[in-house]
Amino acid sequence: MERAYREYKARGLEILAVSVDAGHEAVVAVAVSKFMNELKLSFPALLDPGWKVVNLYRVLGLPATYLIDRGGVIRAVEIGQRDWFSPESRKKLEELLQ
């Protein structure tokens, strides 16, 4: 995801990671920050311990990725891991950013 983010952010790609980890907010925030730093992720992360985002988007499994167009319409949902720099994924991102 980071590689795709760096490639396409100038064209408008935004990525928001959402952590649904439960626990004391400060502890979770430190753990998420450490994870993001270890993986050298430059996109932001949101803490959602109450699963508000999960419920809003009716997430069926984790990890889940929602591709949302500039108008706020969900164009694709991917459940599970994915190589977001593969030719297939890059094609989806290219179409979304047109």
Backbone as JSON Lines, residues from 0, in Angstrom:
{"i":0,"aa":"M","n":[0.82,-1.19,0.0],"ca":[0.0,0.0,0.0],"c":[0.87,1.26,0.0]}
{"i":1,"aa":"E","n":[1.94,1.21,0.76],"ca":[2.83,2.38,0.82],"c":[3.4,2.71,-0.55]}
{"i":2,"aa":"R","n":[3.82,1.68,-1.25],"ca":[4.4,1.9,-2.58],"c":[3.36,2.51,-3.52]}
{"i":3,"aa":"A","n":[2.15,2.0,-3.5],"ca":[1.07,2.56,-4.32],"c":[0.76,3.98,-3.89]}
{"i":4,"aa":"Y","n":[0.75,4.23,-2.58],"ca":[0.47,5.56,-2.07],"c":[1.5,6.57,-2.59]}
{"i":5,"aa":"R","n":[2.77,6.2,-2.51],"ca":[3.82,7.11,-2.97],"c":[3.71,7.35,-4.48]}
{"i":6,"aa":"E","n":[3.32,6.32,-5.21],"ca":[3.2,6.43,-6.66],"c":[2.03,7.32,-7.08]}
{"i":7,"aa":"Y","n":[0.91,7.23,-6.37],"ca":[-0.32,7.86,-6.83],"c":[-0.82,9.04,-5.98]}
{"i":8,"aa":"K","n":[-0.16,9.36,-4.9],"ca":[-0.7,10.43,-4.03],"c":[-0.73,11.78,-4.74]}
{"i":9,"aa":"A","n":[0.2,12.03,-5.63],"ca":[0.18,13.3,-6.37],"c":[-1.02,13.39,-7.3]}
{"i":10,"aa":"R","n":[-1.6,12.25,-7.64],"ca":[-2.79,12.23,-8.51],"c":[-4.08,12.2,-7.71]}
{"i":11,"aa":"G","n":[-3.95,12.23,-6.37],"ca":[-5.15,12.32,-5.54],"c":[-5.44,11.1,-4.69]}
{"i":12,"aa":"L","n":[-4.6,10.06,-4.75],"ca":[-4.85,8.88,-3.93],"c":[-4.66,9.23,-2.46]}
{"i":13,"aa":"E","n":[-5.64,8.89,-1.66],"ca":[-5.56,9.04,-0.21],"c":[-5.75,7.67,0.4]}
{"i":14,"aa":"I","n":[-4.97,7.38,1.42],"ca":[-5.11,6.14,2.17],"c":[-5.28,6.5,3.63]}
{"i":15,"aa":"L","n":[-6.23,5.87,4.28],"ca":[-6.43,6.02,5.71],"c":[-6.5,4.63,6.31]}
{"i":16,"aa":"A","n":[-5.51,4.3,7.12],"ca":[-5.52,3.03,7.83],"c":[-6.47,3.18,9.02]}
{"i":17,"aa":"V","n":[-7.19,2.13,9.35],"ca":[-8.09,2.16,10.49],"c":[-7.75,1.0,11.41]}
{"i":18,"aa":"S","n":[-7.38,1.33,12.65],"ca":[-7.08,0.3,13.64],"c":[-8.31,0.07,14.5]}
{"i":19,"aa":"V","n":[-8.71,-1.18,14.63],"ca":[-9.86,-1.52,15.46],"c":[-9.43,-2.18,16.77]}
{"i":20,"aa":"D","n":[-8.17,-2.03,17.09],"ca":[-7.65,-2.61,18.33],"c":[-8.34,-1.98,19.53]}
{"i":21,"aa":"A","n":[-8.71,-2.84,20.49],"ca":[-9.34,-2.37,21.72],"c":[-8.29,-2.2,22.8]}
{"i":22,"aa":"G","n":[-8.62,-1.44,23.79],"ca":[-7.72,-1.23,24.91],"c":[-7.63,0.24,25.23]}
{"i":23,"aa":"H","n":[-6.77,0.57,26.16],"ca":[-6.59,1.96,26.55],"c":[-6.1,2.75,25.34]}
{"i":24,"aa":"E","n":[-6.76,3.84,25.05],"ca":[-6.49,4.6,23.83],"c":[-5.02,4.99,23.68]}
{"i":25,"aa":"A","n":[-4.4,5.42,24.76],"ca":[-3.0,5.84,24.68],"c":[-2.09,4.66,24.34]}
{"i":26,"aa":"V","n":[-2.38,3.49,24.91],"ca":[-1.57,2.3,24.64],"c":[-1.74,1.87,23.19]}
{"i":27,"aa":"V","n":[-2.97,1.87,22.72],"ca":[-3.24,1.49,21.33],"c":[-2.59,2.5,20.39]}
{"i":28,"aa":"A","n":[-2.67,3.77,20.7],"ca":[-2.07,4.8,19.85],"c":[-0.56,4.59,19.73]}
{"i":29,"aa":"V","n":[0.09,4.25,20.82],"ca":[1.53,4.0,20.79],"c":[1.83,2.77,19.93]}
{"i":30,"aa":"A","n":[1.04,1.7,20.1],"ca":[1.25,0.47,19.34],"c":[1.05,0.71,17.84]}
{"i":31,"aa":"V","n":[0.02,1.45,17.48],"ca":[-0.26,1.75,16.08],"c":[0.86,2.62,15.51]}
{"i":32,"aa":"S","n":[1.27,3.61,16.25],"ca":[2.36,4.48,15.8],"c":[3.64,3.68,15.59]}
{"i":33,"aa":"K","n":[3.93,2.78,16.51],"ca":[5.13,1.94,16.38],"c":[5.04,1.07,15.12]}
{"i":34,"aa":"F","n":[3.87,0.46,14.89],"ca":[3.64,-0.36,13.71],"c":[3.83,0.45,12.44]}
{"i":35,"aa":"M","n":[3.24,1.64,12.4],"ca":[3.34,2.5,11.21],"c":[4.81,2.89,10.97]}
{"i":36,"aa":"N","n":[5.52,3.2,12.03],"ca":[6.93,3.59,11.9],"c":[7.8,2.42,11.46]}
{"i":37,"aa":"E","n":[7.56,1.23,12.03],"ca":[8.35,0.05,11.66],"c":[8.21,-0.27,10.18]}
{"i":38,"aa":"L","n":[7.01,-0.11,9.66],"ca":[6.76,-0.4,8.25],"c":[7.01,0.81,7.35]}
{"i":39,"aa":"K","n":[7.39,1.93,7.97],"ca":[7.66,3.17,7.24],"c":[6.46,3.62,6.4]}
{"i":40,"aa":"L","n":[5.28,3.57,7.02],"ca":[4.05,3.97,6.35],"c":[3.85,5.47,6.54]}
{"i":41,"aa":"S","n":[3.59,6.16,5.45],"ca":[3.47,7.62,5.52],"c":[2.03,8.12,5.47]}
{"i":42,"aa":"F","n":[1.08,7.24,5.28],"ca":[-0.32,7.66,5.28],"c":[-0.84,7.63,6.73]}
{"i":43,"aa":"P","n":[-1.91,8.36,7.01],"ca":[-2.4,8.44,8.39],"c":[-3.16,7.19,8.84]}
{"i":44,"aa":"A","n":[-3.27,7.06,10.16],"ca":[-4.03,5.95,10.75],"c":[-5.05,6.53,11.72]}
{"i":45,"aa":"L","n":[-6.22,5.95,11.71],"ca":[-7.32,6.34,12.58],"c":[-7.53,5.24,13.6]}
{"i":46,"aa":"L","n":[-7.76,5.61,14.85],"ca":[-8.09,4.62,15.88],"c":[-9.61,4.5,15.96]}
{"i":47,"aa":"D","n":[-10.1,3.27,15.87],"ca":[-11.55,3.02,15.9],"c":[-11.86,1.86,16.85]}
{"i":48,"aa":"P","n":[-11.51,2.03,18.15],"ca":[-11.73,0.93,19.09],"c":[-13.21,0.59,19.3]}
{"i":49,"aa":"G","n":[-14.1,1.53,19.04],"ca":[-15.54,1.29,19.18],"c":[-16.18,0.73,17.93]}
{"i":50,"aa":"W","n":[-15.39,0.48,16.91],"ca":[-15.83,-0.1,15.64],"c":[-16.89,0.73,14.91]}
{"i":51,"aa":"K","n":[-16.85,2.04,15.08],"ca":[-17.81,2.9,14.37],"c":[-17.62,2.81,12.86]}
{"i":52,"aa":"V","n":[-16.36,2.87,12.41],"ca":[-16.07,2.79,10.98],"c":[-16.4,1.39,10.45]}
{"i":53,"aa":"V","n":[-16.05,0.37,11.23],"ca":[-16.36,-1.02,10.85],"c":[-17.86,-1.19,10.62]}
{"i":54,"aa":"N","n":[-18.65,-0.67,11.53],"ca":[-20.11,-0.78,11.4],"c":[-20.65,0.08,10.27]}
{"i":55,"aa":"L","n":[-20.11,1.27,10.11],"ca":[-20.56,2.17,9.05],"c":[-20.35,1.54,7.67]}
{"i":56,"aa":"Y","n":[-19.19,0.9,7.48],"ca":[-18.86,0.31,6.18],"c":[-19.21,-1.18,6.09]}
{"i":57,"aa":"R","n":[-19.79,-1.71,7.16],"ca":[-20.19,-3.13,7.19],"c":[-19.03,-4.05,6.81]}
{"i":58,"aa":"V","n":[-17.91,-3.86,7.48],"ca":[-16.71,-4.65,7.21],"c":[-16.98,-6.11,7.56]}
{"i":59,"aa":"L","n":[-16.65,-7.01,6.63],"ca":[-16.91,-8.43,6.81],"c":[-15.68,-9.24,7.2]}
{"i":60,"aa":"G","n":[-14.52,-8.65,7.09],"ca":[-13.28,-9.34,7.42],"c":[-12.14,-8.35,7.46]}
{"i":61,"aa":"L","n":[-11.06,-8.77,8.08],"ca":[-9.89,-7.9,8.19],"c":[-8.67,-8.6,7.65]}
{"i":62,"aa":"P","n":[-7.77,-7.94,6.98],"ca":[-7.88,-6.53,6.62],"c":[-8.88,-6.32,5.49]}
{"i":63,"aa":"A","n":[-9.44,-5.15,5.45],"ca":[-10.4,-4.78,4.4],"c":[-9.95,-3.47,3.78]}
{"i":64,"aa":"T","n":[-10.09,-3.37,2.48],"ca":[-9.75,-2.16,1.75],"c":[-10.95,-1.71,0.95]}
{"i":65,"aa":"Y","n":[-11.29,-0.44,1.1],"ca":[-12.4,0.14,0.35],"c":[-11.83,1.17,-0.6]}
{"i":66,"aa":"L","n":[-12.14,1.03,-1.88],"ca":[-11.74,2.02,-2.87],"c":[-12.93,2.93,-3.1]}
{"i":67,"aa":"I","n":[-12.74,4.19,-2.74],"ca":[-13.82,5.18,-2.79],"c":[-13.43,6.27,-3.77]}
{"i":68,"aa":"D","n":[-14.33,6.59,-4.69],"ca":[-13.99,7.59,-5.71],"c":[-14.08,9.0,-5.14]}
{"i":69,"aa":"R","n":[-13.76,9.97,-5.97],"ca":[-13.74,11.37,-5.53],"c":[-15.11,11.86,-5.08]}
{"i":70,"aa":"G","n":[-16.16,11.21,-5.54],"ca":[-17.51,11.58,-5.16],"c":[-18.01,10.88,-3.9]}
{"i":71,"aa":"G","n":[-17.16,10.05,-3.31],"ca":[-17.53,9.34,-2.08],"c":[-18.24,8.02,-2.31]}
{"i":72,"aa":"V","n":[-18.24,7.54,-3.55],"ca":[-18.91,6.29,-3.89],"c":[-17.92,5.13,-3.77]}
{"i":73,"aa":"I","n":[-18.31,4.09,-3.06],"ca":[-17.47,2.9,-2.94],"c":[-17.46,2.18,-4.28]}
{"i":74,"aa":"R","n":[-16.27,2.04,-4.88],"ca":[-16.13,1.41,-6.19],"c":[-15.66,-0.03,-6.12]}
{"i":75,"aa":"A","n":[-14.99,-0.39,-5.02],"ca":[-14.51,-1.77,-4.86],"c":[-14.22,-2.03,-3.39]}
{"i":76,"aa":"V","n":[-14.38,-3.3,-3.01],"ca":[-14.06,-3.74,-1.66],"c":[-13.18,-4.97,-1.79]}
{"i":77,"aa":"E","n":[-12.06,-4.95,-1.1],"ca":[-11.14,-6.09,-1.11],"c":[-10.96,-6.56,0.33]}
{"i":78,"aa":"I","n":[-11.24,-7.83,0.58],"ca":[-11.06,-8.41,1.91],"c":[-9.81,-9.29,1.85]}
{"i":79,"aa":"G","n":[-8.94,-9.11,2.83],"ca":[-7.71,-9.88,2.88],"c":[-6.54,-9.1,2.33]}
{"i":80,"aa":"Q","n":[-5.38,-9.71,2.4],"ca":[-4.18,-9.06,1.92],"c":[-4.16,-8.98,0.41]}
{"i":81,"aa":"R","n":[-3.49,-7.97,-0.08],"ca":[-3.4,-7.77,-1.53],"c":[-2.12,-7.0,-1.82]}
{"i":82,"aa":"D","n":[-1.52,-7.28,-2.94],"ca":[-0.37,-6.52,-3.41],"c":[-0.92,-5.33,-4.19]}
{"i":83,"aa":"W","n":[-0.89,-4.16,-3.58],"ca":[-1.48,-2.98,-4.2],"c":[-0.59,-2.34,-5.25]}
{"i":84,"aa":"F","n":[0.53,-3.0,-5.56],"ca":[1.37,-2.52,-6.65],"c":[1.42,-3.52,-7.79]}
{"i":85,"aa":"S","n":[0.61,-4.58,-7.71],"ca":[0.55,-5.56,-8.79],"c":[-0.11,-4.9,-10.01]}
{"i":86,"aa":"P","n":[0.1,-5.45,-11.19],"ca":[-0.53,-4.87,-12.39],"c":[-2.05,-4.77,-12.26]}
{"i":87,"aa":"E","n":[-2.69,-5.79,-11.71],"ca":[-4.15,-5.77,-11.55],"c":[-4.59,-4.65,-10.61]}
{"i":88,"aa":"S","n":[-3.89,-4.52,-9.49],"ca":[-4.24,-3.48,-8.52],"c":[-3.96,-2.09,-9.07]}
{"i":89,"aa":"R","n":[-2.84,-1.95,-9.75],"ca":[-2.5,-0.65,-10.34],"c":[-3.55,-0.24,-11.37]}
{"i":90,"aa":"K","n":[-4.07,-1.2,-12.13],"ca":[-5.12,-0.89,-13.1],"c":[-6.36,-0.35,-12.38]}
{"i":91,"aa":"K","n":[-6.74,-0.99,-11.25],"ca":[-7.89,-0.5,-10.48],"c":[-7.66,0.92,-9.99]}
{"i":92,"aa":"L","n":[-6.47,1.17,-9.48],"ca":[-6.15,2.49,-8.97],"c":[-6.13,3.52,-10.09]}
{"i":93,"aa":"E","n":[-5.56,3.16,-11.23],"ca":[-5.54,4.07,-12.38],"c":[-6.97,4.44,-12.79]}
{"i":94,"aa":"E","n":[-7.85,3.46,-12.86],"ca":[-9.25,3.72,-13.23],"c":[-9.93,4.62,-12.22]}
{"i":95,"aa":"L","n":[-9.66,4.38,-10.97],"ca":[-10.29,5.15,-9.89],"c":[-9.83,6.62,-9.91]}
{"i":96,"aa":"L","n":[-8.58,6.84,-10.3],"ca":[-8.02,8.2,-10.26],"c":[-8.26,9.0,-11.52]}
{"i":97,"aa":"Q","n":[-8.94,8.44,-12.49],"ca":[-9.22,9.19,-13.74],"c":[-10.3,10.23,-13.5]}
